[in-house]
Amino acid sequence: MRIATRGSALALAQARHVAELLAPTHPDAVLVEVVTSGDRRRDVDDKREWVLEIEDALERGDADLAVHSAKDVPAVLPDGFVLAGVPARAAPWDALCGADSLAALPPGARIGTSSLRRTAALRALRPDLRVVELRGNVDTRLRKLADGEADAIVLALAGLERLGRTDAVGCVLHELVPAPGQGALLIEARREHGAAREAAAGVGHGAALRALTCERALVRALGADCHTPVGAHATIVEAGLRLRAFVGRVDGSAWVRDELDGDDPEALGAEVAERLLAAGAGEMLRG
């Protein structure tokens, strides 16, 4: 079983995790590293740039499965490709590095992130903070923090855990609604490749799949992309699913949040999106 993945340290760690899950039935699983358009560019305008070349490898038959960070995958897959499996989800939360809490940061402190969602949420919570753009992989961003380019930075907790860098975590930012799919892995396959789809489904986690399906439904209904400040986090509750969502202006001047329970993942995501749009989210997303 050949598993296509980007070549970053985090992407490789994620793909190795899936290979380990597949080992009981596919002990010969190997990783196929692919350089994507997103890897070649400093500024990524479209999530497709993180996955296009990987899907090309699947299309050519150079790989059987692909492993992605779910938050990097567009909400609509190309014809002929399917979401084949979602393993158990890691922590979905954002982590603050460099300070013990947002409240501990002094007025005017510089907080680094390249995420519009995080920028909008941070400015909504602490308009006095100076949000500075910070790019690069996890190690690069932590090095920039150590070099004083920011007083604190925000990173995905799951990525820090997968790379063994939880020592850098000052606190977990439960007050921020995570990015749709954050902490989850998405295994993609060609629709016609039944054996690969079966293998991916065999390592999937039902609750994680339901939650991710719900979050992606909200993103589709909003017409959101990687350059929109949208948060979505679905969890399993007694009623079925609970979806929390956030949309805000990047400057922090306006935002809307919602929370709703439901049983059908697709219907719940679409309903919360409709409620957000009725509350003004569309105008916020248009800038």
TORKOL-4160 file (C-alpha; in steps of 0.2 Angstrom, whole numbers, padded with zeros to 4 digits, m for minus):
287
<pt num="1" X="0000" Y="0000" Z="0000"/>
<pt num="2" X="0008" Y="0016" Z="m0006"/>
<pt num="3" X="0003" Y="0032" Z="0004"/>
<pt num="4" X="0006" Y="0049" Z="m0004"/>
<pt num="5" X="0010" Y="0063" Z="0008"/>
<pt num="6" X="0019" Y="0080" Z="0008"/>
<pt num="7" X="0037" Y="0079" Z="0014"/>
<pt num="8" X="0036" Y="0091" Z="0029"/>
<pt num="9" X="0041" Y="0084" Z="0046"/>
<pt num="10" X="0023" Y="0085" Z="0052"/>
<pt num="11" X="0015" Y="0078" Z="0036"/>
<pt num="12" X="0027" Y="0063" Z="0037"/>
<pt num="13" X="0023" Y="0060" Z="0055"/>
<pt num="14" X="0004" Y="0060" Z="0050"/>
<pt num="15" X="0007" Y="0048" Z="0036"/>
<pt num="16" X="0018" Y="0036" Z="0047"/>
<pt num="17" X="0004" Y="0036" Z="0059"/>
<pt num="18" X="m0008" Y="0030" Z="0046"/>
<pt num="19" X="0004" Y="0017" Z="0040"/>
<pt num="20" X="0005" Y="0010" Z="0058"/>
<pt num="21" X="m0013" Y="0009" Z="0058"/>
<pt num="22" X="m0013" Y="m0001" Z="0042"/>
<pt num="23" X="0001" Y="m0012" Z="0047"/>
<pt num="24" X="m0010" Y="m0027" Z="0053"/>
<pt num="25" X="m0017" Y="m0029" Z="0036"/>
<pt num="26" X="m0004" Y="m0020" Z="0025"/>
<pt num="27" X="0013" Y="m0022" Z="0034"/>
<pt num="28" X="0022" Y="m0017" Z="0018"/>
<pt num="29" X="0014" Y="0001" Z="0017"/>
<pt num="30" X="0027" Y="0014" Z="0011"/>
<pt num="31" X="0026" Y="0032" Z="0010"/>
<pt num="32" X="0027" Y="0042" Z="m0007"/>
<pt num="33" X="0033" Y="0060" Z="m0004"/>
<pt num="34" X="0026" Y="0073" Z="m0015"/>
<pt num="35" X="0031" Y="0091" Z="m0017"/>
<pt num="36" X="0015" Y="0102" Z="m0019"/>
<pt num="37" X="0012" Y="0119" Z="m0026"/>
<pt num="38" X="0010" Y="0125" Z="m0008"/>
<pt num="39" X="0027" Y="0119" Z="m0003"/>
<pt num="40" X="0035" Y="0130" Z="m0017"/>
<pt num="41" X="0026" Y="0146" Z="m0013"/>
<pt num="42" X="0027" Y="0158" Z="0002"/>
<pt num="43" X="0008" Y="0163" Z="0001"/>
<pt num="44" X="m0005" Y="0150" Z="m0003"/>
<pt num="45" X="m0021" Y="0157" Z="m0011"/>
<pt num="46" X="m0030" Y="0141" Z="m0012"/>
<pt num="47" X="m0031" Y="0125" Z="m0002"/>
<pt num="48" X="m0030" Y="0115" Z="m0018"/>
<pt num="49" X="m0011" Y="0120" Z="m0019"/>
<pt num="50" X="m0008" Y="0108" Z="m0004"/>
<pt num="51" X="m0016" Y="0093" Z="m0012"/>
<pt num="52" X="m0016" Y="0095" Z="m0031"/>
<pt num="53" X="0000" Y="0086" Z="m0035"/>
<pt num="54" X="m0004" Y="0073" Z="m0022"/>
<pt num="55" X="m0021" Y="0069" Z="m0031"/>
<pt num="56" X="m0011" Y="0069" Z="m0047"/>
<pt num="57" X="m0001" Y="0055" Z="m0040"/>
<pt num="58" X="m0016" Y="0045" Z="m0035"/>
<pt num="59" X="m0023" Y="0048" Z="m0053"/>
<pt num="60" X="m0008" Y="0042" Z="m0061"/>
<pt num="61" X="m0007" Y="0026" Z="m0050"/>
<pt num="62" X="0009" Y="0031" Z="m0042"/>
<pt num="63" X="0000" Y="0030" Z="m0025"/>
<pt num="64" X="m0015" Y="0021" Z="m0018"/>
<pt num="65" X="m0020" Y="0032" Z="m0003"/>
<pt num="66" X="m0016" Y="0050" Z="0002"/>
<pt num="67" X="m0015" Y="0057" Z="0019"/>
<pt num="68" X="m0019" Y="0075" Z="0022"/>
<pt num="69" X="m0022" Y="0087" Z="0037"/>
<pt num="70" X="m0041" Y="0088" Z="0035"/>
<pt num="71" X="m0040" Y="0107" Z="0038"/>
<pt num="72" X="m0030" Y="0109" Z="0022"/>
<pt num="73" X="m0042" Y="0099" Z="0011"/>
<pt num="74" X="m0055" Y="0109" Z="0001"/>
<pt num="75" X="m0073" Y="0105" Z="0006"/>
<pt num="76" X="m0077" Y="0098" Z="m0011"/>
<pt num="77" X="m0066" Y="0084" Z="m0018"/>
<pt num="78" X="m0063" Y="0083" Z="m0037"/>
<pt num="79" X="m0074" Y="0070" Z="m0047"/>
<pt num="80" X="m0067" Y="0053" Z="m0045"/>
<pt num="81" X="m0060" Y="0055" Z="m0028"/>
<pt num="82" X="m0067" Y="0051" Z="m0011"/>
<pt num="83" X="m0064" Y="0054" Z="0008"/>
<pt num="84" X="m0060" Y="0036" Z="0011"/>
<pt num="85" X="m0057" Y="0036" Z="0030"/>
<pt num="86" X="m0054" Y="0047" Z="0045"/>
<pt num="87" X="m0044" Y="0040" Z="0060"/>
<pt num="88" X="m0047" Y="0045" Z="0078"/>
<pt num="89" X="m0045" Y="0063" Z="0079"/>
<pt num="90" X="m0031" Y="0071" Z="0089"/>
<pt num="91" X="m0033" Y="0087" Z="0100"/>
<pt num="92" X="m0043" Y="0100" Z="0089"/>
<pt num="93" X="m0037" Y="0115" Z="0099"/>
<pt num="94" X="m0025" Y="0130" Z="0096"/>
<pt num="95" X="m0011" Y="0131" Z="0108"/>
<pt num="96" X="m0002" Y="0147" Z="0114"/>
<pt num="97" X="0017" Y="0146" Z="0115"/>
<pt num="98" X="0027" Y="0160" Z="0124"/>
<pt num="99" X="0014" Y="0164" Z="0137"/>
<pt num="100" X="0004" Y="0155" Z="0150"/>
<pt num="101" X="m0012" Y="0163" Z="0144"/>
<pt num="102" X="m0019" Y="0177" Z="0133"/>
<pt num="103" X="m0023" Y="0187" Z="0149"/>
<pt num="104" X="m0004" Y="0186" Z="0154"/>
<pt num="105" X="0001" Y="0195" Z="0138"/>
<pt num="106" X="0004" Y="0214" Z="0141"/>
<pt num="107" X="m0005" Y="0227" Z="0131"/>
<pt num="108" X="0003" Y="0229" Z="0114"/>
<pt num="109" X="0011" Y="0212" Z="0114"/>
<pt num="110" X="0015" Y="0204" Z="0097"/>
<pt num="111" X="0007" Y="0188" Z="0094"/>
<pt num="112" X="0012" Y="0178" Z="0078"/>
<pt num="113" X="0000" Y="0168" Z="0066"/>
<pt num="114" X="m0003" Y="0167" Z="0048"/>
<pt num="115" X="m0021" Y="0161" Z="0050"/>
<pt num="116" X="m0035" Y="0174" Z="0047"/>
<pt num="117" X="m0047" Y="0164" Z="0058"/>
<pt num="118" X="m0035" Y="0165" Z="0073"/>
<pt num="119" X="m0032" Y="0184" Z="0069"/>
<pt num="120" X="m0050" Y="0188" Z="0069"/>
<pt num="121" X="m0053" Y="0178" Z="0085"/>
<pt num="122" X="m0038" Y="0185" Z="0094"/>
<pt num="123" X="m0042" Y="0203" Z="0089"/>
<pt num="124" X="m0060" Y="0200" Z="0095"/>
<pt num="125" X="m0054" Y="0194" Z="0112"/>
<pt num="126" X="m0039" Y="0206" Z="0114"/>
<pt num="127" X="m0040" Y="0221" Z="0102"/>
<pt num="128" X="m0025" Y="0228" Z="0111"/>
<pt num="129" X="m0013" Y="0214" Z="0104"/>
<pt num="130" X="m0003" Y="0217" Z="0089"/>
<pt num="131" X="m0005" Y="0202" Z="0077"/>
<pt num="132" X="0010" Y="0199" Z="0067"/>
<pt num="133" X="0011" Y="0188" Z="0052"/>
<pt num="134" X="0022" Y="0172" Z="0055"/>
<pt num="135" X="0024" Y="0158" Z="0042"/>
<pt num="136" X="0035" Y="0143" Z="0041"/>
<pt num="137" X="0034" Y="0125" Z="0048"/>
<pt num="138" X="0032" Y="0122" Z="0067"/>
<pt num="139" X="0050" Y="0122" Z="0070"/>
<pt num="140" X="0053" Y="0138" Z="0060"/>
<pt num="141" X="0039" Y="0147" Z="0070"/>
<pt num="142" X="0046" Y="0141" Z="0086"/>
<pt num="143" X="0063" Y="0147" Z="0081"/>
<pt num="144" X="0056" Y="0164" Z="0077"/>
<pt num="145" X="0047" Y="0165" Z="0094"/>
<pt num="146" X="0064" Y="0161" Z="0102"/>
<pt num="147" X="0073" Y="0174" Z="0091"/>
<pt num="148" X="0060" Y="0187" Z="0098"/>
<pt num="149" X="0051" Y="0190" Z="0082"/>
<pt num="150" X="0035" Y="0189" Z="0092"/>
<pt num="151" X="0031" Y="0188" Z="0111"/>
<pt num="152" X="0019" Y="0173" Z="0108"/>
<pt num="153" X="0013" Y="0163" Z="0094"/>
<pt num="154" X="m0002" Y="0152" Z="0091"/>
<pt num="155" X="0000" Y="0134" Z="0084"/>
<pt num="156" X="m0011" Y="0119" Z="0082"/>
<pt num="157" X="m0010" Y="0108" Z="0097"/>
<pt num="158" X="m0011" Y="0092" Z="0087"/>
<pt num="159" X="0004" Y="0097" Z="0077"/>
<pt num="160" X="0015" Y="0100" Z="0092"/>
<pt num="161" X="0009" Y="0084" Z="0100"/>
<pt num="162" X="0013" Y="0074" Z="0084"/>
<pt num="163" X="0031" Y="0082" Z="0083"/>
<pt num="164" X="0034" Y="0079" Z="0101"/>
<pt num="165" X="0035" Y="0098" Z="0105"/>
<pt num="166" X="0022" Y="0100" Z="0119"/>
<pt num="167" X="0036" Y="0107" Z="0129"/>
<pt num="168" X="0032" Y="0123" Z="0119"/>
<pt num="169" X="0014" Y="0124" Z="0125"/>
<pt num="170" X="0010" Y="0138" Z="0137"/>
<pt num="171" X="m0009" Y="0135" Z="0137"/>
<pt num="172" X="m0023" Y="0128" Z="0127"/>
<pt num="173" X="m0034" Y="0141" Z="0119"/>
<pt num="174" X="m0051" Y="0133" Z="0122"/>
<pt num="175" X="m0059" Y="0150" Z="0119"/>
<pt num="176" X="m0054" Y="0150" Z="0100"/>
<pt num="177" X="m0066" Y="0139" Z="0089"/>
<pt num="178" X="m0054" Y="0128" Z="0080"/>
<pt num="179" X="m0052" Y="0127" Z="0061"/>
<pt num="180" X="m0064" Y="0115" Z="0052"/>
<pt num="181" X="m0055" Y="0098" Z="0052"/>
<pt num="182" X="m0041" Y="0104" Z="0064"/>
<pt num="183" X="m0033" Y="0089" Z="0073"/>
<pt num="184" X="m0041" Y="0077" Z="0060"/>
<pt num="185" X="m0032" Y="0067" Z="0046"/>
<pt num="186" X="m0041" Y="0064" Z="0030"/>
<pt num="187" X="m0037" Y="0048" Z="0020"/>
<pt num="188" X="m0041" Y="0051" Z="0001"/>
<pt num="189" X="m0043" Y="0038" Z="m0012"/>
<pt num="190" X="m0049" Y="0036" Z="m0030"/>
<pt num="191" X="m0067" Y="0031" Z="m0031"/>
<pt num="192" X="m0063" Y="0016" Z="m0042"/>
<pt num="193" X="m0049" Y="0009" Z="m0031"/>
<pt num="194" X="m0060" Y="m0002" Z="m0020"/>
<pt num="195" X="m0046" Y="m0011" Z="m0011"/>
<pt num="196" X="m0038" Y="0006" Z="m0005"/>
<pt num="197" X="m0055" Y="0012" Z="0000"/>
<pt num="198" X="m0058" Y="m0003" Z="0010"/>
<pt num="199" X="m0041" Y="m0002" Z="0019"/>
<pt num="200" X="m0044" Y="0016" Z="0023"/>
<pt num="201" X="m0061" Y="0013" Z="0030"/>
<pt num="202" X="m0054" Y="m0001" Z="0041"/>
<pt num="203" X="m0043" Y="0012" Z="0051"/>
<pt num="204" X="m0057" Y="0025" Z="0051"/>
<pt num="205" X="m0066" Y="0031" Z="0067"/>
<pt num="206" X="m0084" Y="0034" Z="0066"/>
<pt num="207" X="m0086" Y="0048" Z="0078"/>
<pt num="208" X="m0071" Y="0057" Z="0069"/>
<pt num="209" X="m0079" Y="0055" Z="0052"/>
<pt num="210" X="m0096" Y="0061" Z="0058"/>
<pt num="211" X="m0088" Y="0077" Z="0066"/>
<pt num="212" X="m0077" Y="0081" Z="0051"/>
<pt num="213" X="m0092" Y="0078" Z="0039"/>
<pt num="214" X="m0102" Y="0091" Z="0049"/>
<pt num="215" X="m0088" Y="0104" Z="0049"/>
<pt num="216" X="m0085" Y="0102" Z="0030"/>
<pt num="217" X="m0104" Y="0104" Z="0027"/>
<pt num="218" X="m0104" Y="0120" Z="0036"/>
<pt num="219" X="m0088" Y="0126" Z="0026"/>
<pt num="220" X="m0097" Y="0121" Z="0009"/>
<pt num="221" X="m0113" Y="0130" Z="0014"/>
<pt num="222" X="m0104" Y="0146" Z="0019"/>
<pt num="223" X="m0094" Y="0146" Z="0003"/>
<pt num="224" X="m0078" Y="0147" Z="0014"/>
<pt num="225" X="m0060" Y="0144" Z="0009"/>
<pt num="226" X="m0043" Y="0145" Z="0017"/>
<pt num="227" X="m0043" Y="0164" Z="0016"/>
<pt num="228" X="m0059" Y="0166" Z="0026"/>
<pt num="229" X="m0059" Y="0168" Z="0045"/>
<pt num="230" X="m0071" Y="0153" Z="0049"/>
<pt num="231" X="m0070" Y="0141" Z="0064"/>
<pt num="232" X="m0080" Y="0125" Z="0066"/>
<pt num="233" X="m0079" Y="0111" Z="0079"/>
<pt num="234" X="m0091" Y="0096" Z="0080"/>
<pt num="235" X="m0092" Y="0085" Z="0095"/>
<pt num="236" X="m0102" Y="0069" Z="0099"/>
<pt num="237" X="m0116" Y="0073" Z="0112"/>
<pt num="238" X="m0131" Y="0063" Z="0118"/>
<pt num="239" X="m0142" Y="0072" Z="0105"/>
<pt num="240" X="m0130" Y="0066" Z="0092"/>
<pt num="241" X="m0118" Y="0080" Z="0087"/>
<pt num="242" X="m0115" Y="0098" Z="0093"/>
<pt num="243" X="m0108" Y="0110" Z="0081"/>
<pt num="244" X="m0099" Y="0126" Z="0087"/>
<pt num="245" X="m0095" Y="0139" Z="0074"/>
<pt num="246" X="m0087" Y="0156" Z="0072"/>
<pt num="247" X="m0085" Y="0169" Z="0058"/>
<pt num="248" X="m0077" Y="0186" Z="0061"/>
<pt num="249" X="m0069" Y="0201" Z="0052"/>
<pt num="250" X="m0050" Y="0200" Z="0052"/>
<pt num="251" X="m0049" Y="0216" Z="0061"/>
<pt num="252" X="m0059" Y="0210" Z="0075"/>
<pt num="253" X="m0073" Y="0223" Z="0074"/>
<pt num="254" X="m0087" Y="0211" Z="0072"/>
<pt num="255" X="m0090" Y="0192" Z="0074"/>
<pt num="256" X="m0104" Y="0180" Z="0076"/>
<pt num="257" X="m0104" Y="0163" Z="0085"/>
<pt num="258" X="m0117" Y="0149" Z="0085"/>
<pt num="259" X="m0119" Y="0132" Z="0093"/>
<pt num="260" X="m0133" Y="0119" Z="0089"/>
<pt num="261" X="m0136" Y="0101" Z="0092"/>
<pt num="262" X="m0142" Y="0089" Z="0078"/>
<pt num="263" X="m0141" Y="0071" Z="0072"/>
<pt num="264" X="m0137" Y="0072" Z="0054"/>
<pt num="265" X="m0120" Y="0079" Z="0051"/>
<pt num="266" X="m0123" Y="0086" Z="0033"/>
<pt num="267" X="m0140" Y="0094" Z="0039"/>
<pt num="268" X="m0132" Y="0101" Z="0055"/>
<pt num="269" X="m0118" Y="0109" Z="0046"/>
<pt num="270" X="m0130" Y="0117" Z="0033"/>
<pt num="271" X="m0142" Y="0123" Z="0046"/>
<pt num="272" X="m0128" Y="0132" Z="0057"/>
<pt num="273" X="m0121" Y="0140" Z="0041"/>
<pt num="274" X="m0139" Y="0147" Z="0037"/>
<pt num="275" X="m0140" Y="0154" Z="0054"/>
<pt num="276" X="m0123" Y="0162" Z="0053"/>
<pt num="277" X="m0127" Y="0170" Z="0036"/>
<pt num="278" X="m0144" Y="0176" Z="0043"/>
<pt num="279" X="m0134" Y="0184" Z="0057"/>
<pt num="280" X="m0122" Y="0194" Z="0045"/>
<pt num="281" X="m0108" Y="0181" Z="0042"/>
<pt num="282" X="m0109" Y="0183" Z="0023"/>
<pt num="283" X="m0105" Y="0202" Z="0024"/>
<pt num="284" X="m0090" Y="0197" Z="0036"/>
<pt num="285" X="m0084" Y="0184" Z="0024"/>
<pt num="286" X="m0084" Y="0196" Z="0009"/>
<pt num="287" X="m0072" Y="0207" Z="0019"/>
